[in-house]
């Protein structure tokens, strides 16, 4: 069944922002002229959320709200979804795309926050702070230099040299560390970082190994028992990337056996759904392990950056039709359209659709000032700037094309 949404004045467009989206994002949406914004501090129960989305055009969520096909069926007016976070696993991206709904996130807005946490963990692990802190809480006094080291001159191995990994390398060099890295794609080094040929090279040469890769079939359990054995005796492991990258039971064995001197883990294969749920892990109770509750990007600065980034993308899509930064949708960067009426046609990617679209425009004797098209295997997105005063009539004709998923026009 097709879903359609035509043009609305800004004061009629409804935003629903859940889970305490940072005020900076809400302020930006209001600054751009949107007045109807409902907010909720938490993720509503699923049944309540179904009722809440029926008349919503733009939905803003964080990590706990689940956007399922059932919810999308109820949200008949939904035009776009903003994930005010890094990941988008909580959204059925395929179903959203099939309904012509782009999904936006902020993949790089917390880069600095994660890099700083990892840098702090490097210092704390090499100084043996986790064990000394735990002992002090028990009334013990471990005043000794044994097993405590400066970071200067030590080798940091980075697996995954993207935005976070490369920034971390620069910060670590500032403390005097040698930096080596491995990435499946060729990446130019920043500073004095040295690319190496294999992951095994990083594991074997590093005093500290830190992981910064996405969660894919290739990366799940990439740090398993065999990989841990390749690490230097007395080395440290840090994971602030994704929970399924490290085999936690194997890591626990390597720590108990003394092969590794310590670890810092911020993400886990199974995490509590809320602050009131118990955290379970084989790493609990180990004095030489730093455990943090998935807070790598949880700083006020990162949340503000995320809010502004995603809010800007939602507003730009509403005002302009641009889809740059969408994770599930053809990406189109568009100029302003002050001298023409802009119509956006989202359709199933089938042969003949563009011809049918242009035929509608041609029969109406309307001049196309500009046209933009991008496609994915199942969905196409064509944007037209038309010299016409009767966009609603054209929209009705475009809606009648069998492959149409959604048609919008802008005031």
PEDAUR-V273570 format. One record per residue. PHI is phi in whole degrees, -180 to 180 (NA if undefined). BURIAL is + if it has 16 or more other C-alpha atoms within 10 Angstrom, else -. Layout:
[[PHI BURIAL] [PHI BURIAL]]
//
This chain:
[[NA -] [-79 -] [-123 +] [-130 +] [-144 +] [-96 +] [-77 +] [-135 -] [-67 -] [-58 -] [-74 -] [-99 -] [-83 +] [-106 +] [-108 +] [-122 +] [-116 +] [-109 +] [65 +] [66 -] [-54 +] [-56 +] [-59 -] [-61 +] [-68 +] [-64 +] [-62 -] [-67 +] [-63 +] [-65 -] [-61 -] [-87 -] [101 -] [-93 +] [-108 +] [-95 -] [-128 +] [-100 -] [-128 -] [-136 -] [-75 -] [-132 -] [-80 +] [-66 +] [-57 -] [-52 -] [-66 -] [-66 -] [-64 +] [-57 +] [-73 -] [-71 +] [-92 +] [-61 +] [-116 +] [-94 +] [-97 +] [-131 +] [-115 +] [-112 +] [-136 +] [-116 +] [-89 +] [-94 -] [-76 +] [-98 +] [-100 +] [-102 -] [-62 +] [-63 -] [-65 +] [-65 +] [-63 +] [-79 +] [-86 +] [-67 +] [-99 +] [-63 +] [-105 +] [-160 +] [-123 +] [-112 +] [-93 +] [-83 +] [-168 +] [-94 +] [-82 -] [-132 +] [-63 -] [-79 -] [-115 +] [-76 +] [-65 +] [-66 -] [-66 +] [-63 +] [-62 +] [-63 +] [-97 +] [77 +] [-114 +] [-74 +] [-120 +] [-114 +] [-141 +] [-130 +] [-68 +] [-119 +] [-73 +] [-109 +] [-55 +] [-64 +] [-62 +] [-66 +] [-61 +] [-66 +] [-61 +] [-63 +] [-60 +] [-63 -] [-67 +] [-59 +] [-62 +] [-66 +] [-66 +] [-66 +] [-88 +] [70 +] [-65 +] [-55 +] [-69 +] [-67 +] [-65 +] [-61 +] [-64 -] [-63 -] [-65 -] [-92 -] [89 -] [-92 -] [-126 -] [-101 -] [-87 -] [-159 -] [-87 -] [-63 -] [74 -] [-111 -] [-135 -] [-74 -] [-82 +] [-58 -] [88 -] [-83 +] [-103 +] [-101 +] [-105 +] [-112 +] [-101 +] [101 +] [-108 +] [-92 +] [-62 -] [-75 +] [-59 +] [-70 +] [-67 +] [-60 +] [-59 +] [-64 +] [-63 +] [-66 +] [-62 +] [-63 -] [-94 -] [92 -] [-83 +] [-86 +] [-122 +] [-123 +] [-151 +] [-134 +] [-142 +] [-68 -] [-104 -] [-67 -] [-127 -] [-69 -] [-75 +] [-101 -] [60 -] [-105 -] [-60 +] [-118 -] [-74 +] [-121 -] [-82 -] [-141 -] [-63 +] [-60 -] [-61 +] [-63 +] [-61 +] [-78 +] [-104 +] [-104 +] [-78 +] [-134 +] [-113 +] [-126 +] [-109 +] [-142 +] [-126 +] [-77 +] [-88 -] [-135 -] [-61 -] [-76 -] [-99 -] [-65 +] [59 +] [-66 +] [-97 +] [-106 +] [-58 +] [-65 -] [-65 +] [-64 +] [-65 +] [-76 -] [-72 +] [-61 +] [-62 -] [84 -] [-82 +] [-126 +] [-121 +] [-128 +] [-133 +] [-123 +] [-105 +] [-137 +] [-68 +] [-91 +] [-77 +] [-105 +] [-77 +] [-63 +] [-58 -] [-66 +] [-64 +] [-60 +] [-64 +] [-65 +] [-76 +] [-63 -] [-77 -] [88 -] [-65 +] [-102 +] [-85 +] [174 +] [-156 +] [-133 +] [-125 +] [-110 +] [-132 +] [-138 +] [-58 -] [-128 -] [-121 -] [-57 -] [-82 -] [-158 -] [-68 -] [-95 -] [-100 -] [-70 -] [-95 -] [-119 -] [-164 -] [-65 -] [-89 +] [-62 -] [87 -] [-90 +] [-65 +] [-95 +] [-124 +] [-91 +] [-114 +] [-128 -] [-86 -] [55 +] [-116 -] [-52 +] [-103 +] [-92 -] [-126 -] [-59 -] [-65 -] [-66 +] [-64 +] [-66 +] [-63 +] [-62 +] [-61 +] [-67 +] [-62 +] [-70 +] [-60 +] [-63 +] [-67 +] [-64 +] [-64 +] [-65 +] [-67 +] [-66 +] [-80 +] [-126 +] [91 +] [-68 +] [-119 +] [-60 +] [95 +] [-73 +] [-92 +] [-132 +] [-145 +] [-58 +] [-94 +] [-130 +] [-102 -] [-120 +] [-79 -] [-68 -] [-134 +] [-63 -] [-97 -] [-150 +] [-90 +] [-97 +] [-121 +] [-113 +] [-120 +] [-106 +] [-148 +] [-66 +] [-79 +] [-124 -] [-60 -] [91 -] [-68 +] [-62 +] [-62 -] [-67 -] [-62 +] [-67 -] [-66 -] [-60 +] [-66 +] [-64 -] [-63 -] [-84 -] [57 -] [-105 +] [-83 -] [-93 +] [-75 -] [-160 -] [-145 -] [-131 -] [-139 +] [-138 -] [-135 +] [-113 -] [-54 -] [-113 -] [-137 +] [-120 +] [-136 +] [-117 +] [-119 +] [-127 +] [-99 +] [-118 +] [-91 +] [-149 +] [-106 -] [-130 -] [-61 +] [-56 -] [-66 -] [-65 +] [-62 +] [-62 -] [-68 -] [-68 +] [-60 +] [-76 -] [-66 -] [-56 -] [-83 +] [-65 +] [-103 +] [-165 +] [-130 +] [-129 +] [-133 +] [-109 +] [-68 -]]
//
